[in-house]
Amino acid sequence: MALKHVNAVIIGAGAGGGVVAKELSEAGLSVVLLERGRWHSYADIDADELRSQRTPALGNAYGPDDRRYRRVVRGFTGEWQTVVPSEWMYNNNAACVGGGTLSYGAMAWRFMPQDFRMRSTYGDVPDSTQEDWPISYDDLEPFYEKAEWEIGVSGDDSKNPFAPPRRTPQPMPPFSYNKEGKLLYDAAKSIGSHPFPIPMLRNSVAYNGRPGCINNRTCVGFACPVNAKNGSQNTVIPTALATGNCELRINSVVSEVHINDRGRATGITYFDERNRRQTQTADIVVVAASATETARLLLNSRSRLFPNGAGNNNDWVGRNLQGHAYCGAFGLFDEDVYDDVGPGACVAICDYNHHNDGIIGGGLLANEFIRMPYLFAGRRPPGAPRWGKEHKDFQRTYFQRHAAVMGPIQEIPVFESRVEVDPVVKGHWGIPVARISGHGHAQDRKGTDFLSSRAEEWMKAAGAHTTWKIGSGGGPTASGGQHQSGTCRMGDDPKISVVNKYGQVHEIDNLFVADGSLHVTNGGFNPALTIMALGYWVSDYIKNE
Amino acid sequence: MRIRDMKPNEFGRRAFVKTAGTAVGGMILVPGCTRSVGQWRFFADAEATVVKAIAEQIIPADQDAGARDANVVNYIDRQLASVFEKHQEIYRRGIAGVQQTSNMVFEDDFESLEWPQQTEVLKTLENGEAEGSIWETVSARSFFELVRDHTMQGFYGSPRHGGNRGFVSFRMIGIDYPRIVGQNRYKMFPGKS
């Protein structure tokens, strides 16, 4: 039996798709929201570190599962290998209602104006596809504001001298600093940096009918036990469902977008929770499945007019895959710096996001989320014993006497870093899987070396007796992970982009993309709030069309 | 009694009594009979003995519990029978390899060696220099790395997977049982602000 035709079908119930579902259903459109995962709550894994999205030693709590999902990746030595989601190389992002926003750290950054104008700011970068966005910070500002108020952000940008201009303050007051945060705040001041409380998509006070944060230790990588962390699953998606115009179908895996001979999208095919093949027709198709899966879906959608995949006649779909090169420094202290007040990350500086001599871009620096015991067991200075009595002594002595400062450095986009579909490997439903390959840009290394040195200075100023740097960019493999972006770049010229500035696929005017795939460059910030803002931006265009 | 006040051996005894009670269904318990046949899901008894000894080297008991007290071998056994199925072969060969190396170098089984001798055997594994033909069919380094990582998981991870018995590692590093969330948790540590 054919499914009832709807105005819009949205693929992916994460940061972008959730927002679009709410906006379109509130505007009176009939909407079907498809999600390959399901609903989850904190109780599913409790505080189980080995199942968290951060250290999934026994598999990802919030999906995808190792049983049905595969990807092919090009490893360090250049060979192709098949990997499962709990392996690092898979470059996973959660698959559930809420997507990554159910279990993220929830930092609520706006990109800076320069982040949208990387070519204008830094000029032509050889061996890269670095470009300006077709939209500016000013274009997106009202939509950042909407995301902050509707989804819920705690923060005070007036304390950050580098914050971009804004019309209204963040809706909730900022979080206070924990013990480590206070120490690092004072240390940053002492070396002339400008520390401030990290803006968070997390309630510092009761907001929108949900309580304030209880400072849980197990925050990043976990769902929130009291629902104080704001993702699409507890904000825009329930709002969308409450309109009566939106139907959410979970455990639904989309295999293809149909494009007819007139260059219009007519609907999609998916496998429902009983693995039955279904076709959903719609006036509009919005793909918001994350940078890897969105690209994979478009590439798997072959038609007469688009034999190499929807919107891919110029070979740009899946290109410019980027994430962030994480870098920073660890420090060991003589005194306890740990007070068990979660989630841990609370103080940041934006002194090094731009204007760094000889560096293209840069990134924020912030203290890290609490390291749970298993994760911490892998954190040692170079050359320290990795097992035995000394390893245990270190764990016992320093769990409460260490701190970390880290940051996501802006990676320079590279054309060869890409998502393709594998010609051989198919997943559980017989759909060709994503294949990931590429490398970092050589310049990234300069950026991470620079930022790690600044982090180490900060750590030393805080009184650490031992410090060491971690993380370096420009590696031999592609970067993606939870901050994956860039694979369906927005641009004015169809020859060097996939979608226009409204997320509309060039040449297919009823097919849209609304996730991190749109990013031309990925900023020196966690990208969730920007993906949400783009969800509002794309929706605004669809509603006015 | 709260879990953190419980000594590891006490916890183990309770768990044992409970298990034994279920298993024998009211039959008379023979004193000293602490292991029943088919106790393990994956390991043969002799294999479990070797893994216990390796794990104890990786996280030795001192003033705080070690891998043996935390029942790390139980964690590894449970996972090998489920999510770590793909590692079964490397464990089977790796354990045999450890015995081969031990016998070639020190003329005894691994679990019977002196502590420093055991350490030496594991270091040759870690460096990929272990003697023995079995290591031509499985990488000594990969095997050691796997057991090392799994031991860390079993010791520092959640007890729900069969290791970290009595939250021994959480108590060692001074954090409370993580189910207690919110500010109330400070009351778990009298004398600590």
Interface residues (C-beta under 8 A of the other chain):
Chain A: D46 A47 D48 E49 L50 A57 L58 G59 D66 I214 N215 N216 R217 T218 P225 V226 D340 M372 P373 Y374 F376 A377 G378 R386 W387 G388 K389 H391 K392 Q395 R396 F399 Q400
Chain B: Q57 I58 I59 P60 D62 D64 G66 Q79 V83 T119 R148 D149 T151 M152 Q153 Y156 G157 S158 R160 H161 S169 F170 M172 I173 G174 I175 D176 P178 R179 V181 G182 Q183 R185 Y186
